[in-house]
Amino acid sequence: MLIEGYDFGPLVEGERLLERAGFWSNHLLAMCRFVSGEARPAPEWFGDDGADTDALAEVLLDDQAWPTFRIPFEGGHSAVVVYRNLVGDFGVDYLLTGAGWLRAEELASLDSDWYGPGLSWRDIMHIAETPDLAAVGVHDTAGPTPAPVAVARRRRVAAGGASTRERRAHGDRSTRRQCPGHG
């Protein structure tokens, strides 16, 4: 597997791991902070068994095969999550890639702390509403295809029949509240 401009390790498709018991507790427990005197984060918080979580950790943390999860969206772009398993330097990288880009854009990284610009809520909504269903990657198979929802929302915005929230999400600031006496 190749990500242009991300040549740090042996990347492998990880999408198949999403359905395995223990995946979500592994992913989410890494983000939990433990404070002395409080309950220690546990796999059971996320509906998983500790043994399943430990077994999948072996796969997720393999330094010979770095699981990579792609969320493809319109225009040949993908949001990508990479379990960066350098020996002694584990982390999770969040990237944005595009067709023809020379390198991946690093959005964020989780090592011992978070860093990076991340994505705005508007960007997250755009990715969710414009999936590239023909591309390999993570797709929402439980619900209706979100693309028609996004098209309908854009049409409502263009026609002026959109809610205030929808107009703001598409860049219309005319609905901003004004403070009395400030025009």
Buried (B, 14 or more C-beta within 10 A) or exposed (E): EEBEEBEEBEBBBBBEBEEBBBBBBBBBBBEEEEEEEEEEBEBEEBEBEEEBBEBBBEBBEBBEBBBBBBBBBBEEBBBBBBBBBEEEEBBBBBBBBEEEBEEBBBBBBBEEEEEBEEBEEEEEBBBBBBBBEEBEBBBEEEEEEBBEEBEEBBEBBEEEEBEEEBBBBBEBEEEEEEEEEEE
